[in-house]
Amino acid sequence: MQLTPLEKAFYYDAGFDAEVLARSYHPPRIEPTMMYYGPYVGQEMWMLYRAIDWTHIHHEQTYDILSYRRIPWSKKKEWTDRSVQYYLRMNEVARSPAPLDVTMRRAGVLMKPYFGYFRNNYPKSNNYFYVAHWWHPVIYEAMMIAGNDDEQELSVQQTHQLTFTQVFHNRPQRMLLSREIMPRYSRMSPESGNIFDNLHMLHGIAYDILAYEGWTIDQKRKEMYRVVMAMSYQPGDEELARKFDLPYPNMDPRRYEDWMKGYEGSMNRMMEEMLQEMWPLMSPDGGAQVPDTVMKQLRMKLTPGMQEGEISGSLHDAVKQLVPDMKMDHKMMDAGVTPHKMIEAMLKGWHDKYGNIPDVEPMPMDKDPDLPPVSETGSSQTS
């Protein structure tokens, strides 16, 4: 994206999607590093690539722990916790173990001039990554429901097969969160689940910044590093790790459910909440009610591709057109500038709504589970 004019996005989006889909059917035997894939951006934004590569290593370690049978089932959490601590200690750009609800507010990107560019202009590629954000967590969950024996391999195969028979043919329209599609793993290691959510969202923000043509590469690096640090581990984040709900605690990872496919879900609810929390600072009269026309534009911006009636550009561009008198300190829009007041308003909103919710219950790990038959009825939402 950094090396391609936005006006050619349609062609590159289609070409990239076709290439990565082909690679999905014939994957490499090892994972190349980020520098191998993107040497130009890697040289310009090495800290971003370092954060991503380091978290991918954490992915590999935690998959290994779950699949290594010489680690008893009752010791899986202990070894996963050890991996989390190693991940957090050994790299200063480790992703936070706090829920994405907190770190996304800390990043303060909703009204930045790039927000929504990738979803608008590269919908096929965007939705390919939404498939990846479905696949990563459900593989954890496939291991969690099967235990430490041959059933685990069967469960992983059944889940993986869904990717090619169903998910690629009807891709999710939002980024799925760990709490939604790996509820058991998130109960066992909420820190690890949150780290993966924070990594996946960092990808999305990076794509938006790279697709935006209003800044130089130096400005983009400045903004990217601000976001990398805002979403990185900060002392005390562990205490928030279990502050999330479990909308589908009994989901079966071997089923591609209707609720996994559409707009409605934890990610987009979080985005809508953030706009509501910021609105009193932005509205001309200080009112707290977000106009329906503005909320509709946000929902369009969160939906991949350009929708009928959607205003082109960023969310800020759309809101400015609908509410010309919107109050906005334009310096806060600049690259590398932290919108402190908006972030404070959003974090207060999160603490008011969720700061006192009970911690999500730990996952019992004393008994190696037996793989159940594939659910015929599917999972329904509990909250």
Disulfide bonds with the S-S distance in Angstrom:
none
